[in-house]
Amino acid sequence: MTKRIKVSILLLVSLAFSGRAGFVDRSAALVPKGRALGKGPGSWGDYNRDGYPDLNTGAALWRNHGGTNFTKIAKYGPGPWGDVNNDGYLDLFRYSLPCRVILYDPATDAFSISDEPKVATPQNPLAACWADFHGDGFIDLYVSGYETYPTDYWPDTILSNRCDGTMIMTWKQTGDIDPARGVTACDFDEDGDMDVYVSNYRLEANLLWQNNGHGVFTNVAAAYGVAGDYNGYSYSYGHTIGSAWGDLDNDGHFDLFVGNFSHPHAHQDRSKFYRNTGASGGYHFEDKSSGAGLVWQESFASPALGDYDNDGYLDLYFTTVYSGDKPVLYRNNGEWTFSNVTSSEGLAGLGSTYQAAWADINNDGFLDLVTNGKLFINSGNKNHWIQLTLEGDGKHINRAAIGAQVRIGWKGKVLTRQVEGGTGQGNQNDLRLHFGLGDQTEPVTIDIVWPNGAKQRVENLAVDKFYHITPAPGLY
């Protein structure tokens, strides 16, 4: 059933950019006294609900003060943001050992380290993502298990929410254990429950866990075409480090970019662009890599998708981790082709890093980037945009709305975004949804699919504004 609801405007920012200067490194101005942000995986989330995304890099948690500067709060370790207890405020999950939930208390404006999970924590994880796997209105965690080189591979685990903000391990990978690096969740088959893609290293096949709606998963990666290419050699898949979901062709379905580190050997998988064929193709995936224009580098690592130029198409920022290789920014041209704009957009010469995450940190309507321990501010252009903060009711839908999908009809296409609980290897884009709209000035209509499958339409939203949207009364 479709419902309509009025929404509140948080902020209007007028754009008057006459030209484009690309990205500018503003780290020295934004971070006091030259303190290093930290080069660990970056996670954006507005934990104190002031309308500006804050940043956790593992080395430190940084509070954003109105987009003008950041102050260091504490050091908790790397991990993604999610509202584990549905109190309306984001918490952290630290996936470095010992794994812990870091709870934010708005009454004291402070964090506390819980003793959760109490038992059977993951082993040597490099990433985690939040999602409500059971459909009970509370977010759970999928945590990667990596390796102790050269002898042991550790299992992936699921930590389930007891529906009171406490966590317990309910599943541990058995059988063929692979060294996982990145994990990212998405309802790719649009059946109302969250699925998980796991990026495995050491030339092992990747995993696509399809959810049956009750938190029971089946690996369908090979059947759906995203396990990687086996070329007849022993261990001949990719060294996958991070992967990212996003609608790259604006057809309303979530595609997948798989980031493969690969040595020069021809039998090792290069990075992959996979197109989701939608309902007509059974939500299987089509390999669109060969003509995409991504030039090989050996040490590709963690990708992040975001529409940095507000032209309506998701672009790709992709890190590297070997000396001599350089992170790259690829502009999405549409029709599955991408152009390297790293130098022209001011991101040339960056060093080795796994850090890559997008957020509009100064609320000017354009996505900024944290990478390589630096904050790059987007100079913007004349294109239009809209940004949405979704919030569940904490009963039927998790308060952070992780897993919600939003679609906007646009120029004969469908722009699609989701509220993410983690992407790449241990990174997280801001939970606030960002849509570039190109030269469109007319109001838009948005269609929301909440994480429990409930649908809601909101009409006549003006462009170049921020909105806060909650489930419509009587939606359930």
SVG drawing of the C-alpha trace seen along z (x, -y; Angstrom):
<svg xmlns="http://www.w3.org/2000/svg" viewBox="-3 -32 59 60">
<polyline fill="none" stroke="black" stroke-width="0.4" points="0.0,0.0 1.3,-3.5 1.1,-6.3 1.8,-10.0 3.2,-12.1 4.4,-15.6 8.1,-16.0 10.1,-18.6 12.8,-20.7 16.0,-20.7 18.1,-23.1 18.1,-25.0 21.4,-25.9 21.4,-28.1 24.0,-27.2 25.7,-29.9 28.8,-28.2 30.0,-29.7 32.7,-27.1 34.3,-24.0 37.6,-23.6 37.2,-19.9 38.2,-18.7 40.3,-20.7 42.3,-19.2 41.0,-21.1 42.4,-18.8 44.7,-21.4 41.9,-23.9 39.2,-21.4 41.3,-19.4 42.8,-21.4 46.5,-21.7 47.4,-19.5 46.3,-16.3 46.1,-13.4 42.6,-12.1 43.9,-8.5 44.2,-6.4 42.0,-3.5 38.6,-2.8 36.3,-5.8 32.7,-5.7 30.4,-8.7 27.3,-9.1 25.5,-12.0 25.6,-10.5 24.4,-13.7 21.7,-14.6 22.9,-18.1 22.6,-17.7 26.3,-17.3 27.9,-13.9 30.7,-12.9 33.6,-10.6 35.1,-7.5 38.5,-6.4 39.6,-3.9 42.4,-6.2 39.8,-8.6 36.2,-9.6 35.8,-13.2 32.8,-15.5 31.8,-17.7 31.0,-21.3 28.8,-22.7 31.2,-21.8 33.7,-24.3 36.0,-22.1 36.3,-18.7 37.3,-17.9 38.6,-14.6 36.3,-12.9 38.0,-9.6 39.6,-6.5 37.4,-3.5 38.7,-1.5 37.3,-1.1 33.7,-0.2 30.3,-1.3 27.5,-3.4 24.1,-1.9 21.4,-2.5 21.7,0.8 19.1,0.0 16.6,-2.1 16.9,-5.1 17.2,-7.4 20.9,-8.0 23.7,-6.2 26.1,-3.8 29.3,-2.2 30.4,1.3 34.1,1.8 35.2,4.8 38.8,4.7 39.4,7.1 37.9,7.3 34.7,6.6 32.4,4.3 29.3,2.1 30.1,-1.5 26.9,-3.1 26.1,-6.9 24.1,-8.4 22.5,-11.7 21.7,-12.7 25.4,-12.8 26.7,-13.4 29.2,-10.6 30.0,-7.1 30.4,-4.0 32.0,-0.7 29.5,2.1 30.5,5.7 28.5,6.9 28.8,9.3 29.5,11.4 30.5,14.7 32.0,16.2 33.2,13.0 34.6,13.0 38.2,13.7 40.5,11.4 37.8,9.4 38.5,6.6 35.0,5.4 31.4,5.5 28.0,4.2 24.7,3.6 21.4,4.8 18.1,6.2 18.5,9.8 15.5,11.1 12.9,8.5 12.3,7.7 13.0,4.0 16.5,4.2 19.8,4.2 22.1,7.2 25.8,7.5 27.6,9.5 31.3,9.6 34.1,10.8 36.6,13.4 40.0,12.9 43.2,15.0 46.3,15.6 48.8,15.9 49.8,18.4 48.0,21.1 44.5,20.2 41.4,18.8 38.8,17.6 35.0,17.9 32.5,15.1 29.9,14.6 26.5,13.1 25.8,11.2 22.1,11.0 20.3,8.3 18.2,9.6 15.8,6.7 17.1,4.8 20.4,3.6 22.4,6.5 24.1,8.9 24.7,12.6 26.5,14.7 23.9,16.8 25.8,18.1 29.4,19.0 30.6,20.0 31.4,23.7 32.7,25.9 34.9,24.2 36.2,21.1 37.6,18.3 39.6,15.2 37.0,12.4 37.9,8.7 34.9,6.6 31.2,7.1 28.2,5.1 24.5,5.7 21.6,4.9 18.2,6.3 19.4,6.9 16.5,9.2 13.9,6.7 12.0,9.3 12.0,7.3 15.0,8.7 18.6,7.9 21.2,10.0 25.0,9.9 28.0,9.8 31.3,11.0 34.6,10.1 37.1,12.9 40.8,12.7 43.5,15.2 41.9,15.9 38.8,17.5 35.3,17.2 33.2,14.4 29.9,15.1 26.4,13.7 24.3,14.7 20.6,14.7 18.3,14.2 15.1,16.3 13.4,13.5 14.2,15.1 18.0,14.7 18.7,18.0 21.2,17.6 22.1,19.5 25.2,18.7 24.0,18.0 27.1,16.2 27.9,18.7 24.3,19.2 23.7,15.4 27.0,14.7 29.0,12.8 31.4,15.4 34.1,14.3 35.6,16.0 37.3,19.4 39.8,19.7 41.0,23.3 43.9,22.5 44.0,23.5 42.7,20.5 42.1,18.4 39.5,16.0 40.4,12.5 42.0,11.1 38.8,9.2 39.3,6.5 36.1,4.4 32.9,4.3 30.0,1.8 26.3,1.8 24.8,-0.9 22.5,-1.5 25.1,-2.4 22.8,-2.6 19.8,-4.2 17.4,-1.4 16.0,-1.1 18.1,2.0 21.2,2.4 24.3,3.3 27.5,4.4 31.1,3.3 33.7,5.8 37.2,4.5 39.9,7.0 43.6,6.7 45.2,8.8 48.8,9.6 49.8,9.4 48.9,13.0 46.2,13.1 44.2,15.8 43.5,13.6 40.3,11.7 40.4,8.0 37.8,5.7 34.2,6.3 31.2,4.2 28.1,6.4 24.7,5.2 21.6,6.4 19.1,7.6 16.1,7.0 12.9,9.1 13.0,9.9 16.3,11.6 15.6,13.2 17.9,10.6 20.9,12.3 24.0,10.3 25.6,9.5 29.3,8.8 29.8,5.3 33.5,4.9 35.1,5.3 33.9,2.0 33.7,-0.1 37.1,-1.7 38.7,-0.9 42.4,-0.7 44.2,2.1 46.4,1.4 47.8,4.3 46.8,3.1 43.2,2.0 41.6,2.2 38.5,0.5 35.8,-1.2 33.2,-3.8 30.3,-4.9 28.8,-8.4 27.5,-11.0 30.2,-13.7 29.2,-15.9 25.4,-15.7 24.8,-14.6 22.5,-11.8 25.0,-9.0 27.0,-7.2 30.8,-7.7 33.6,-5.4 36.4,-6.3 38.8,-3.3 41.9,-3.1 45.2,-1.3 47.7,0.0 51.0,0.6 53.7,-2.1 53.6,-3.3 49.8,-2.6 47.5,-5.6 43.8,-5.8 41.5,-6.9 38.3,-8.7 36.1,-7.5 33.2,-9.6 30.2,-7.6 29.3,-8.6 26.2,-6.4 25.8,-3.3 28.4,-1.5 31.4,-3.6 33.6,-5.5 36.3,-8.2 39.4,-8.7 39.0,-12.3 41.4,-11.9 43.8,-14.7 41.3,-17.1 39.2,-16.8 42.2,-17.4 42.8,-13.9 46.0,-13.1 49.0,-11.6 47.3,-10.1 49.2,-7.3 48.3,-3.8 45.1,-3.6 42.0,-1.5 40.1,-4.6 37.2,-5.7 33.9,-7.1 31.5,-9.9 29.5,-12.4 28.4,-16.0 30.2,-17.4 29.4,-21.1 25.8,-20.7 26.3,-22.5 24.6,-19.7 27.8,-18.1 29.6,-15.0 32.9,-15.3 35.5,-12.6 37.7,-11.2 40.6,-9.1 44.3,-8.6 43.8,-10.5 42.6,-13.6 39.4,-15.5 38.7,-16.6 35.9,-19.3 33.9,-19.3 33.9,-22.7 30.5,-21.9 28.9,-23.1 25.5,-24.3 23.8,-20.9 20.9,-20.3 20.4,-17.8 18.2,-16.5 19.2,-14.8 17.1,-12.6 17.5,-11.4 15.2,-8.4 14.2,-7.3 12.3,-4.2 9.8,-3.8 12.1,-1.5 9.4,1.2 8.7,2.4 11.6,0.5 15.0,-0.1 15.5,-3.7 18.5,-4.3 16.4,-2.9 19.4,-0.8 18.4,1.1 15.7,-1.3 15.7,-2.0 14.5,-5.2 13.8,-5.7 13.2,-8.9 11.9,-9.0 14.3,-11.2 14.6,-11.9 13.1,-8.6 15.3,-6.7 15.1,-5.7 17.6,-7.0 18.1,-4.5 19.9,-4.8 19.9,-2.7 20.8,-3.5 24.0,-1.5 25.4,0.2 28.8,0.6 30.7,0.8 34.1,1.5 36.6,2.9 35.3,1.5 34.2,-1.9 30.7,-3.5 29.2,-6.3 26.9,-8.7 23.5,-7.2 21.9,-10.4 20.9,-9.7 22.2,-11.9 20.7,-12.3 22.3,-14.4 19.6,-15.8 21.6,-17.5 19.7,-20.5 16.3,-19.5 14.7,-22.3 11.2,-20.8 10.1,-19.1 10.5,-15.4 8.4,-12.4 10.2,-9.8 9.2,-6.2 10.5,-4.5 10.7,-0.8 11.4,-0.5 13.5,2.4 10.4,4.5 9.1,4.1 6.5,1.4 6.1,-1.2 5.6,-4.9 5.3,-7.7 6.2,-11.4 5.4,-14.0 6.4,-17.5 9.8,-17.8 11.6,-20.9 15.2,-20.4 18.4,-21.7 17.0,-20.9 17.4,-18.4 14.4,-16.4 13.8,-14.2 11.3,-11.4 9.6,-9.0 7.1,-6.2 3.6,-7.4 0.9,-6.8 -1.0,-3.5 1.8,-2.2 1.9,1.2"/>
</svg>
